Amino acid sequence: MNIFRNTIIHQSTTLSTLALKRCIPNAIVSVRNLRSITTTTSNSRIPSFPDMTNVQLDTIVGFSKFGKGSYFIERSSSGNLPVYSDIKGGGNKIVTQISKIKGDIIQLRNDLQNALPFIEKNRWTVLMQSKKIIVKGDYVREIKDVLTKRF
């Protein structure tokens, strides 16, 4: 029974990754934790799975708290920020759109509102499902200036 897929365990070398498929799907445990959860049998060392109450999130390699209070705006393939103006209503209404947002979109909106206090708060709209921020008016240059300093 192959519990650890595509993983070779050597005692003398470091273990790069270990996927615990039964206890924690798609998780990676560090070598330090592997040594603490292995048991010794008569001839070989067979890793045993820890109890779920003993596994802590900060010991899982790749764990991060990204998304709660943090955000990232992915640039386009040409290196530009995804801030665009759009004309709505037959040319009568101009809106600014910020897209490609990862993480906490509400925190990004709040930070932009603090950095751009001359834009009224009722002009900002957050589209949660499409991960976009819409601002009524043409503020592309001002928003790009603020985002360029951060990203």
C-alpha positions in Angstrom: 0.0 0.0 0.0 1.6 3.2 -1.2 0.6 6.0 1.2 3.1 8.5 0.1 3.0 9.0 -3.7 6.1 9.8 -5.6 8.2 10.3 -2.4 11.5 8.6 -1.7 12.5 8.6 2.0 16.2 8.4 2.9 17.4 8.7 6.4 20.7 10.4 5.4 19.2 13.0 3.0 16.6 15.7 3.6 13.1 15.1 2.6 11.7 17.8 0.4 8.0 17.0 0.6 5.7 14.5 2.2 2.0 14.5 1.3 -0.2 13.1 4.0 -3.0 11.8 1.8 -5.1 10.2 4.5 -5.1 12.7 7.3 -4.6 16.1 5.6 -5.4 16.1 1.9 -3.0 18.1 -0.3 -0.8 19.0 2.7 3.0 19.0 3.0 4.8 18.2 6.3 8.3 19.3 7.0 11.1 16.8 7.8 11.3 17.9 11.4 7.7 16.8 11.9 8.3 13.6 10.0 10.9 12.5 12.5 8.6 13.2 15.4 5.7 11.2 13.9 7.6 8.1 12.7 7.6 4.8 14.6 10.2 2.1 14.5 9.3 -1.5 13.8 11.7 -4.5 13.8 13.6 -3.7 10.6 12.3 -0.5 9.1 11.0 2.9 9.9 7.3 3.2 8.9 5.8 6.7 9.1 2.6 6.8 11.1 0.0 9.5 10.8 -0.4 12.0 13.6 -3.7 12.5 15.4 -5.6 15.4 13.8 -5.6 17.2 17.2 -1.7 17.2 17.2 -1.3 18.8 13.7 -0.9 22.5 13.8 -1.3 24.7 10.8 2.0 26.6 11.2 3.9 23.3 10.9 2.5 22.6 7.4 4.9 23.7 4.7 3.2 26.2 2.4 0.7 27.4 5.0 0.1 31.2 4.9 -2.6 33.5 6.2 -2.9 35.3 2.9 -6.3 36.6 2.2 -7.3 37.9 5.6 -6.3 41.6 5.6 -3.8 41.1 2.7 -4.2 41.4 -1.0 -2.3 41.3 -4.3 -3.0 42.8 -7.7 -1.6 40.7 -10.5 -0.1 42.6 -13.4 -0.9 41.9 -17.0 1.5 40.0 -19.3 3.0 43.3 -20.5 3.6 44.4 -16.9 0.8 47.0 -16.6 -1.6 47.3 -13.7 -5.2 46.1 -14.5 -6.8 49.5 -14.0 -9.1 50.5 -16.8 -11.7 53.1 -17.7 -14.9 52.1 -19.2 -17.7 54.2 -20.8 -21.2 53.2 -19.9 -24.6 54.5 -20.8 -23.9 55.6 -24.3 -21.0 57.8 -23.3 -22.7 59.6 -20.4 -21.0 57.6 -17.6 -17.3 56.9 -17.1 -16.2 54.3 -14.6 -12.8 53.0 -13.5 -12.4 49.3 -13.0 -9.7 47.5 -11.0 -9.4 43.7 -11.8 -7.1 40.7 -11.1 -7.4 41.1 -7.4 -6.3 38.3 -5.1 -6.9 38.2 -1.4 -9.0 40.6 0.7 -10.8 42.9 -1.8 -12.5 44.9 1.0 -9.2 45.7 2.6 -7.9 46.9 -0.8 -10.9 49.1 -1.2 -10.5 50.6 2.3 -6.8 51.2 1.7 -7.5 52.9 -1.6 -10.2 55.0 0.0 -7.7 56.2 2.6 -5.0 56.9 0.0 -7.5 58.8 -2.2 -9.7 60.8 0.2 -10.9 63.2 -2.6 -13.0 60.3 -4.1 -16.3 60.1 -2.3 -16.9 56.7 -0.5 -20.3 56.3 -2.2 -18.6 56.1 -5.6 -16.8 52.8 -4.7 -18.4 49.5 -5.5 -17.0 46.0 -4.8 -18.0 43.1 -7.0 -17.2 40.1 -4.9 -17.8 37.3 -7.4 -15.8 38.8 -10.2 -13.2 40.2 -7.7 -13.3 43.7 -9.2 -13.6 47.2 -7.8 -15.6 49.8 -9.7 -15.2 53.5 -9.1 -17.7 56.0 -10.6 -15.6 58.5 -12.5 -12.3 58.6 -14.4 -9.6 58.0 -11.7 -7.3 55.6 -13.7 -4.2 57.8 -13.3 -4.7 58.5 -9.6 -5.4 54.8 -8.7 -2.4 53.6 -10.8 -0.2 56.1 -9.0 -1.2 54.7 -5.7 -0.9 51.1 -6.8 2.5 51.6 -8.5 4.0 52.7 -5.1 2.7 49.5 -3.5 3.0 46.9 -6.2 
